């Protein structure tokens, strides 16, 4: 992204003319990062534009767990704001006003787009916007941004880094992420013609669990269908760390198409950058029962009935181990069993639950829950870990590989099916309590389809700030 700064007379820089193609000219002539250009402005004061790489310079790499690898954001060396058929303009749906704190390459481009293609009112405090955009009845340049705009219909683009995922609404975010949401398909196309392609695929990192993979497969299918692209899986027979052949025994994924070739299939260049968009995350979790093969669903129903029959069951999910060892923060920080037990006990007494079905991979959490609630607690028989079993920054998938004794794939299949049994049984419970935000909990609520009498998700990483 190019930031717009005052003209530096002490810097010997290359010069460009201020034209509608200014930023594209600068990107083409900028092989180095952090390069400054002087800009000759016939309409007013000269200025400088300075390049900051979206990933290397603007993204705080320290905020990501070490198992997640860069790039975390697209650099956008190539884009075309005039190619409206490849812009995701639905990002502006429901927006009546747009305000931005900093004039830069992306807020200039977004302003041009919303003035040309929408009815959105634009507010800013930097009169230099008129060097890039003609005066317009919906462009308001003010001494300070108005504080009386309706927050439900306001797109607020702040200077401080924010992806929009923080509140799930994608209405308050920084310019890099606002731009990324609109131009996300152009990032994938990298200058190629959309009409060449009918399919799209995404490399899924091998740290992703089955809950995340199922959720993303559904979302990819819905998201890319907006542009006439069918999501498929192309690879070496693996989806993340899972063998596709094994997954299809249990899940109806529809990941293949005989007409897909290397030439007509787009490859998304980065899982993490795609995952931080309303384009993808704005799609509600829709991993419903249709993703299960009939036999797998019947087996799980039979197991639940045999275990609980007509008893009133409270479902509890407690994630621990690698959520702690990898340093998850914010809404990904999990409440401990000790923090959760007062609410669990209150619900058991108040609503008359006869059993607690506990889903956890954490042996410490299971031991504590049994010490507090005794025989009320029912849990699947499975291998569990203590936090002390993991090294700092180690995640479960790494631990499983190291301790598989040559039986990794067999153990992985067993662990995966146990995990999904737990999710399905939680979804059949009367009510649900979860330790925090995770893909598994989202799938539970999606499978339940609004049938819980009550549910609660802890958010200790936010509440304790």
Secondary structure, DSSP 8 states (H G I E B T S, - for coil): -EEEEE--TT---EEEE--TTHHHHHHHT--STT-EEEEE-TTS--EEEEE--TTTTTS-GGGS-TTS-S--S---SS--TT-GGGS-GGGGTT--EEEESS-BHHHHHHHHHHHHHS--EEEES-GGGGGTS---TTEEE-SS--S-S-GGGEEEEESS---STTTSS--EEEHHHHHHHHHHHHHHHTT--GGG-SEEEE---TT--HHHHHHHHHHHHHHHHTTT-EE---SSSEETTEEHHHHTTTB------TT--STTEEEES-HHHHHTSHHHHTS-----GGGB-HHHHHHHHHHHHHHHTT--EEEEEE--THHHHTT--GGGS---HHHHHHHHHHHHHHHT-SEEEEEESBHHHHHHHHHHHGGGEE------B-GGGS-TT--HHHHHHHT-TT-HHHHHHHHHHHHHHHHHHHHHSSEEEESS--HHHHHHHHHHTT--S-EEE--HHHHT-
